[in-house]
Amino acid sequence: MTTHSEKRVLAHKPEQLFDLVADVQRYPEFLPWCVAARIRSKTQKMLVADLIIGFQMFRESFTSYVKMDREALLIEVEYAEGPFKYLTNKWQFIEHEEGCVIDFYVDFEFKSRLLQTVIESLFTEAVRRMVRAFELRADSLYRGQLTAPGSSASQHG
């Protein structure tokens, strides 16, 4: 079992960050180790996505169900098929006076002991890099667009 949870305040609107995480097909553009993404099906509340993750000599493909609750600003990922015994992932976006609190959680285990051992040794740093990649992507897409209450850097547009 490999688990990580993290809360972080970002100077972006919760809706912007929700949209960024929900835009799975764009992950290969900015997410470390994400080689490819394909959306099998999509509705307003759910999508089925295939991701290919590559790291050194490893390349694995997996499918997941991504449940998107825009009202609650919650994204939950459930594993469908691939190299994991299980995978759960949750993103909650909470309004904050400085923008948004991201509450991120991931828990998984690979079927392969070798892959699990390799990932466990790198896991904490890998997850930090992935969360940071989302943060940098948000900064590049939404710079100057924060309109949180009390923000002196607010712009309209």
GITAHU-V183542 format. One record per residue. N is the residue number from 0. RES is the residue in three letters. D_CENTER is the distance of its C-alpha to the mean C-alpha in Angstrom with 2 decimals. Layout:
n=N res=RES d_center=D_CENTER
n=N res=RES d_center=D_CENTER
//
This chain:
n=0 res=MET d_center=18.94
n=1 res=THR d_center=16.15
n=2 res=THR d_center=14.36
n=3 res=HIS d_center=12.44
n=4 res=SER d_center=12.00
n=5 res=GLU d_center=11.82
n=6 res=LYS d_center=12.89
n=7 res=ARG d_center=13.16
n=8 res=VAL d_center=15.06
n=9 res=LEU d_center=14.22
n=10 res=ALA d_center=17.01
n=11 res=HIS d_center=15.37
n=12 res=LYS d_center=15.87
n=13 res=PRO d_center=13.62
n=14 res=GLU d_center=14.10
n=15 res=GLN d_center=13.02
n=16 res=LEU d_center=9.61
n=17 res=PHE d_center=9.38
n=18 res=ASP d_center=10.64
n=19 res=LEU d_center=8.37
n=20 res=VAL d_center=5.13
n=21 res=ALA d_center=8.01
n=22 res=ASP d_center=9.44
n=23 res=VAL d_center=8.40
n=24 res=GLN d_center=11.80
n=25 res=ARG d_center=11.26
n=26 res=TYR d_center=8.72
n=27 res=PRO d_center=11.99
n=28 res=GLU d_center=13.23
n=29 res=PHE d_center=11.22
n=30 res=LEU d_center=8.92
n=31 res=PRO d_center=11.40
n=32 res=TRP d_center=12.84
n=33 res=CYS d_center=11.35
n=34 res=VAL d_center=14.83
n=35 res=ALA d_center=14.64
n=36 res=ALA d_center=13.00
n=37 res=ARG d_center=15.30
n=38 res=ILE d_center=15.26
n=39 res=ARG d_center=18.10
n=40 res=SER d_center=18.49
n=41 res=LYS d_center=17.17
n=42 res=THR d_center=18.51
n=43 res=GLN d_center=17.71
n=44 res=LYS d_center=16.33
n=45 res=MET d_center=14.97
n=46 res=LEU d_center=14.05
n=47 res=VAL d_center=14.71
n=48 res=ALA d_center=12.89
n=49 res=ASP d_center=14.09
n=50 res=LEU d_center=12.24
n=51 res=ILE d_center=14.48
n=52 res=ILE d_center=13.56
n=53 res=GLY d_center=16.45
n=54 res=PHE d_center=17.60
n=55 res=GLN d_center=21.31
n=56 res=MET d_center=23.35
n=57 res=PHE d_center=20.65
n=58 res=ARG d_center=19.10
n=59 res=GLU d_center=17.57
n=60 res=SER d_center=16.56
n=61 res=PHE d_center=15.01
n=62 res=THR d_center=14.64
n=63 res=SER d_center=12.56
n=64 res=TYR d_center=13.14
n=65 res=VAL d_center=10.55
n=66 res=LYS d_center=12.45
n=67 res=MET d_center=12.12
n=68 res=ASP d_center=14.56
n=69 res=ARG d_center=15.08
n=70 res=GLU d_center=18.03
n=71 res=ALA d_center=16.39
n=72 res=LEU d_center=13.18
n=73 res=LEU d_center=11.36
n=74 res=ILE d_center=8.80
n=75 res=GLU d_center=9.74
n=76 res=VAL d_center=9.28
n=77 res=GLU d_center=12.64
n=78 res=TYR d_center=13.98
n=79 res=ALA d_center=16.80
n=80 res=GLU d_center=18.32
n=81 res=GLY d_center=18.25
n=82 res=PRO d_center=18.76
n=83 res=PHE d_center=17.39
n=84 res=LYS d_center=19.66
n=85 res=TYR d_center=16.78
n=86 res=LEU d_center=13.00
n=87 res=THR d_center=11.46
n=88 res=ASN d_center=8.08
n=89 res=LYS d_center=8.14
n=90 res=TRP d_center=6.97
n=91 res=GLN d_center=10.36
n=92 res=PHE d_center=11.49
n=93 res=ILE d_center=15.10
n=94 res=GLU d_center=17.76
n=95 res=HIS d_center=19.33
n=96 res=GLU d_center=22.42
n=97 res=GLU d_center=20.66
n=98 res=GLY d_center=17.79
n=99 res=CYS d_center=14.89
n=100 res=VAL d_center=13.92
n=101 res=ILE d_center=10.27
n=102 res=ASP d_center=10.65
n=103 res=PHE d_center=7.94
n=104 res=TYR d_center=9.36
n=105 res=VAL d_center=9.34
n=106 res=ASP d_center=12.75
n=107 res=PHE d_center=14.14
n=108 res=GLU d_center=17.38
n=109 res=PHE d_center=18.59
n=110 res=LYS d_center=21.92
n=111 res=SER d_center=23.29
n=112 res=ARG d_center=24.62
n=113 res=LEU d_center=24.68
n=114 res=LEU d_center=21.03
n=115 res=GLN d_center=20.15
n=116 res=THR d_center=22.54
n=117 res=VAL d_center=21.22
n=118 res=ILE d_center=17.57
n=119 res=GLU d_center=18.78
n=120 res=SER d_center=20.69
n=121 res=LEU d_center=17.76
n=122 res=PHE d_center=14.92
n=123 res=THR d_center=14.82
n=124 res=GLU d_center=15.07
n=125 res=ALA d_center=12.52
n=126 res=VAL d_center=9.74
n=127 res=ARG d_center=11.23
n=128 res=ARG d_center=11.24
n=129 res=MET d_center=7.61
n=130 res=VAL d_center=6.97
n=131 res=ARG d_center=10.14
n=132 res=ALA d_center=9.26
n=133 res=PHE d_center=6.96
n=134 res=GLU d_center=10.02
n=135 res=LEU d_center=12.48
n=136 res=ARG d_center=11.27
n=137 res=ALA d_center=11.69
n=138 res=ASP d_center=14.98
n=139 res=SER d_center=16.20
n=140 res=LEU d_center=15.60
n=141 res=TYR d_center=16.70
n=142 res=ARG d_center=19.14
n=143 res=GLY d_center=22.05
n=144 res=GLN d_center=20.82
n=145 res=LEU d_center=20.39
n=146 res=THR d_center=22.96
n=147 res=ALA d_center=22.35
n=148 res=PRO d_center=25.68
n=149 res=GLY d_center=27.66
n=150 res=SER d_center=25.81
n=151 res=SER d_center=28.54
n=152 res=ALA d_center=26.33
n=153 res=SER d_center=25.83
n=154 res=GLN d_center=26.56
n=155 res=HIS d_center=27.27
n=156 res=GLY d_center=26.33
//
